[in-house]
Amino acid sequence: MTASSPRPDDTVLGAWLDGELDAAEHARVIAWMAEHPEDASRVQAWAADRDALRGHFAGVADEPVPAALARTVWRRPQRAAWARAAMAAGLFAAGALAGGGTVWWGRGEGAAGIAQMQAAPAPWVQRAALAHGVYVPERRHPVEVRAQEEHLARWLTRRTTIPVKLFDLRDQGFELIGGRLLPDGASPSAQLMYQDDAGQRVTVYLRKPDADTPAAFRYERQGALGLFYWVEAGAGYALAGTLPRERLLSLAEAIHRQQPAPTAGTPASTPGQ
């Protein structure tokens, strides 16, 4: 993004967080946050607040809408579209926050817009990209705990309740700098940061996956940032970096080889799919 590019306003940043932007706008926001860590930090705070609300109201989100309220919203179809949308927004706002779904109010894009929204990255993958953009530019304090401290893996494992291993990526040219704890809704997540001799950095984001998180090994590109992500052995992994796909894949394969073995009944992912 060039210096003359306009700053995305809070509405656009919020839409990015909810997965409502098209591919071009999504890439523009990613590029902006990579160059403006203060905005990336704000969006990360919004994500943490949203995830906390989801966890707090998870039970309410699963409740059916009372029939009387549903009839009130839908019984007068002759009303203007904005009026119906306003009533529906008031009725479902808490559920949207708690359940994490993106509510589509019919903006004229039709099936194409819905397809774009459904294809948006999963929220936890967005958080991995966001955390990468926030902390990778840091030079004085890129990590919370340095790699030299022996308790790093034990501390992150205890706080995230998933087995955190400090992956050895030296054969791929990357040295572990350290790690940090990140807010992530009901339970925290972890970030490990690596750096090569040229100063290029990659991060590994680890979290306890939701029950409906797909295990398949996937790749996404958000502007210059590439991400490989997968779920295995009760943990979610997202590798992020501004590297060519092939080099990022070699790092993902090295992590996959070193991660804890899946327990019985846990599906395994295959890198490169």
C-alpha positions as CSV (number, residue, x, y, z in Angstrom):
1,M,0.0,0.0,0.0
2,T,1.4,3.4,-0.9
3,A,1.8,6.3,1.4
4,S,-1.0,8.2,-0.5
5,S,-3.5,5.4,0.1
6,P,-6.4,6.6,2.3
7,R,-6.7,5.1,5.8
8,P,-9.5,2.5,6.1
9,D,-12.1,4.0,8.5
10,D,-13.4,2.0,11.5
11,T,-16.3,0.8,9.5
12,V,-14.0,-0.8,6.9
13,L,-11.7,-2.2,9.6
14,G,-14.8,-3.7,11.4
15,A,-16.0,-5.2,8.1
16,W,-12.5,-6.8,7.6
17,L,-12.7,-8.3,11.0
18,D,-16.1,-9.8,10.2
19,G,-15.1,-11.1,6.8
20,E,-17.4,-8.8,4.9
21,L,-14.9,-7.3,2.4
22,D,-14.2,-8.5,-1.1
23,A,-10.8,-9.9,-2.0
24,A,-9.3,-6.5,-3.1
25,E,-10.5,-4.6,-0.1
26,H,-9.4,-7.4,2.2
27,A,-5.9,-7.3,0.8
28,R,-5.8,-3.5,1.0
29,V,-6.7,-3.6,4.8
30,I,-4.0,-6.3,5.4
31,A,-1.4,-4.1,3.6
32,W,-2.5,-1.1,5.6
33,M,-2.2,-2.9,9.0
34,A,1.2,-4.3,8.1
35,E,2.4,-0.7,7.7
36,H,0.4,0.8,10.6
37,P,0.8,-1.4,13.7
38,E,-1.2,1.0,15.8
39,D,-4.4,0.2,13.7
40,A,-3.5,-3.5,13.8
41,S,-3.4,-3.3,17.6
42,R,-6.8,-1.6,17.7
43,V,-8.3,-4.3,15.5
44,Q,-6.7,-7.0,17.6
45,A,-8.3,-5.5,20.7
46,W,-11.7,-5.5,18.9
47,A,-11.2,-9.2,18.1
48,A,-10.4,-10.0,21.7
49,D,-13.6,-8.2,22.9
50,R,-15.7,-9.9,20.3
51,D,-14.4,-13.3,21.3
52,A,-15.0,-12.6,25.0
53,L,-18.6,-11.7,24.2
54,R,-19.0,-14.9,22.1
55,G,-17.8,-17.0,25.0
56,H,-20.0,-15.2,27.6
57,F,-23.1,-15.4,25.5
58,A,-22.5,-18.7,23.8
59,G,-25.6,-20.3,25.4
60,V,-27.9,-17.4,24.4
61,A,-26.7,-17.6,20.7
62,D,-27.9,-21.2,20.5
63,E,-31.4,-20.4,21.7
64,P,-34.2,-20.1,19.1
65,V,-35.7,-16.7,18.4
66,P,-39.0,-16.4,20.2
67,A,-41.9,-16.9,17.8
68,A,-43.6,-13.7,18.9
69,L,-40.5,-11.6,18.1
70,A,-39.9,-13.4,14.8
71,R,-43.5,-12.6,13.8
72,T,-43.0,-9.0,14.8
73,V,-40.0,-8.7,12.5
74,W,-41.4,-10.5,9.4
75,R,-45.2,-9.9,9.4
76,R,-45.1,-6.6,7.5
77,P,-43.2,-7.2,4.3
78,Q,-44.3,-3.9,2.7
79,R,-42.0,-2.0,5.0
80,A,-38.9,-0.4,3.6
81,A,-35.9,-2.7,3.4
82,W,-33.9,-0.5,5.8
83,A,-36.7,-0.8,8.4
84,R,-36.7,-4.6,8.2
85,A,-33.0,-4.7,8.4
86,A,-33.0,-2.4,11.5
87,M,-35.5,-4.6,13.3
88,A,-33.6,-7.7,12.4
89,A,-30.3,-6.2,13.5
90,G,-31.7,-5.4,16.9
91,L,-33.1,-8.9,17.2
92,F,-30.0,-10.7,16.2
93,A,-27.1,-8.5,17.2
94,A,-26.3,-10.4,20.4
95,G,-26.4,-13.7,18.5
96,A,-24.1,-12.4,15.8
97,L,-21.6,-11.3,18.4
98,A,-21.8,-14.4,20.5
99,G,-22.0,-16.9,17.7
100,G,-19.3,-15.4,15.5
101,G,-21.4,-15.5,12.3
102,T,-21.5,-12.6,9.9
103,V,-25.0,-11.4,9.3
104,W,-25.7,-10.3,5.7
105,W,-28.4,-7.6,5.2
106,G,-28.8,-7.8,1.5
107,R,-26.5,-5.1,0.0
108,G,-27.3,-5.8,-3.6
109,E,-24.4,-8.1,-4.3
110,G,-26.7,-11.2,-4.3
111,A,-25.2,-14.7,-4.6
112,A,-21.7,-13.3,-5.5
113,G,-21.5,-11.3,-2.3
114,I,-22.6,-14.2,-0.2
115,A,-20.1,-16.5,-1.9
116,Q,-17.3,-13.9,-1.1
117,M,-18.4,-13.7,2.5
118,Q,-18.5,-17.5,2.9
119,A,-15.0,-17.7,1.4
120,A,-13.6,-15.3,3.9
121,P,-10.8,-16.6,6.2
122,A,-11.9,-18.3,9.4
123,P,-11.9,-15.8,12.3
124,W,-9.0,-17.5,14.1
125,V,-6.9,-17.4,10.9
126,Q,-7.6,-13.6,10.6
127,R,-6.4,-13.3,14.2
128,A,-3.2,-15.2,13.3
129,A,-2.6,-12.7,10.4
130,L,-3.4,-9.8,12.6
131,A,-1.1,-10.9,15.4
132,H,1.6,-11.4,12.8
133,G,1.1,-7.9,11.5
134,V,1.2,-6.4,15.0
135,Y,4.3,-8.0,16.3
136,V,6.6,-8.8,13.4
137,P,7.6,-5.1,12.8
138,E,8.6,-4.8,16.5
139,R,12.4,-4.5,16.9
140,R,12.8,-4.0,20.6
141,H,10.0,-6.2,22.0
142,P,8.9,-8.6,19.3
143,V,8.2,-11.4,21.9
144,E,7.1,-11.6,25.5
145,V,9.5,-14.4,26.5
146,R,12.8,-15.0,24.8
147,A,13.7,-18.4,23.4
148,Q,16.6,-18.7,25.8
149,E,14.2,-19.0,28.8
150,E,13.6,-22.7,29.5
151,H,10.1,-22.2,30.8
152,L,8.7,-20.8,27.5
153,A,7.1,-24.0,26.3
154,R,5.8,-25.0,29.7
155,W,4.3,-21.6,30.3
156,L,2.5,-21.5,26.9
157,T,1.3,-25.1,27.3
158,R,-0.2,-24.3,30.7
159,R,-1.9,-21.2,29.7
160,T,-3.3,-22.4,26.3
161,T,-4.1,-26.0,27.6
162,I,-2.6,-27.4,24.4
163,P,0.8,-29.0,23.9
164,V,3.2,-26.2,22.7
165,K,6.4,-27.4,21.2
166,L,9.2,-25.0,20.2
167,F,9.7,-26.2,16.7
168,D,13.3,-26.4,15.3
169,L,13.4,-24.6,12.0
170,R,17.1,-24.1,11.7
171,D,17.4,-26.5,8.8
172,Q,15.1,-24.2,7.0
173,G,17.2,-21.2,7.9
174,F,15.0,-19.8,10.8
175,E,15.9,-19.4,14.4
176,L,13.4,-19.1,17.2
177,I,13.3,-15.6,18.8
178,G,10.7,-16.4,21.4
179,G,6.9,-16.4,22.0
180,R,4.0,-14.6,23.6
181,L,0.5,-15.2,24.9
182,L,-2.4,-13.6,23.0
183,P,-6.1,-13.1,23.9
184,D,-8.4,-15.4,22.0
185,G,-11.9,-15.5,23.4
186,A,-12.6,-18.2,26.0
187,S,-8.9,-19.3,26.2
188,P,-5.7,-17.6,25.1
189,S,-3.6,-18.5,22.1
190,A,0.2,-18.5,21.6
191,Q,2.5,-17.0,19.0
192,L,6.0,-18.3,18.3
193,M,8.3,-16.0,16.2
194,Y,11.2,-17.0,14.0
195,Q,13.8,-15.0,12.1
196,D,16.3,-15.8,9.4
197,D,19.8,-14.3,8.8
198,A,18.3,-11.6,6.5
199,G,15.9,-10.5,9.2
200,Q,12.8,-12.0,7.6
201,R,10.3,-13.2,10.2
202,V,7.6,-15.8,10.3
203,T,5.1,-16.6,13.1
204,V,3.4,-19.8,14.3
205,Y,0.0,-19.2,15.9
206,L,-1.3,-22.0,18.1
207,R,-4.8,-22.2,19.7
208,K,-7.3,-24.7,21.0
209,P,-9.6,-25.3,18.1
210,D,-13.4,-25.0,18.2
211,A,-15.3,-28.3,17.7
212,D,-16.4,-27.3,14.2
213,T,-12.9,-26.1,13.0
214,P,-12.0,-28.1,9.9
215,A,-8.8,-30.2,10.1
216,A,-7.8,-29.9,6.4
217,F,-4.4,-28.4,5.6
218,R,-5.1,-25.1,3.8
219,Y,-3.2,-22.2,2.2
220,E,-4.4,-18.6,1.9
221,R,-2.8,-15.4,0.7
222,Q,-3.8,-12.0,2.1
223,G,-1.9,-9.4,0.1
224,A,1.8,-10.2,0.6
225,L,1.1,-12.4,3.6
226,G,0.8,-16.2,3.1
227,L,-0.7,-18.5,5.6
228,F,-0.7,-22.3,6.0
229,Y,-3.1,-23.5,8.6
230,W,-4.4,-26.8,9.9
231,V,-5.7,-28.6,13.0
232,E,-4.2,-31.8,14.4
233,A,-3.8,-33.5,17.8
234,G,-6.2,-31.1,19.5
235,A,-4.4,-28.0,18.4
236,G,-4.8,-25.4,15.6
237,Y,-1.7,-24.2,13.8
238,A,-1.3,-21.1,11.5
239,L,2.1,-20.4,9.9
240,A,2.3,-16.8,8.6
241,G,5.0,-15.0,6.6
242,T,5.7,-12.9,3.6
243,L,7.5,-15.7,1.8
244,P,7.0,-17.5,-1.5
245,R,4.4,-20.3,-1.2
246,E,7.1,-23.0,-1.7
247,R,9.3,-21.8,1.1
248,L,6.4,-21.3,3.5
249,L,5.3,-24.8,2.7
250,S,8.7,-26.2,3.5
251,L,8.4,-24.6,7.0
252,A,4.9,-25.9,7.4
253,E,6.1,-29.4,6.6
254,A,8.9,-29.1,9.1
255,I,6.4,-28.0,11.8
256,H,4.1,-30.8,10.8
257,R,6.8,-33.4,11.2
258,Q,7.7,-32.2,14.7
259,Q,4.3,-31.6,16.2
260,P,2.8,-34.1,18.7
261,A,1.4,-37.3,17.3
262,P,-2.4,-37.4,16.9
263,T,-4.3,-39.3,19.5
264,A,-6.6,-42.2,18.6
265,G,-9.6,-40.9,16.7
266,T,-8.0,-37.6,15.8
267,P,-7.9,-36.9,12.0
268,A,-4.5,-36.1,10.6
269,S,-3.8,-33.3,8.1
270,T,-1.4,-33.6,5.2
271,P,0.8,-30.6,4.2
272,G,0.6,-29.4,0.6
273,Q,-3.0,-30.2,-0.1
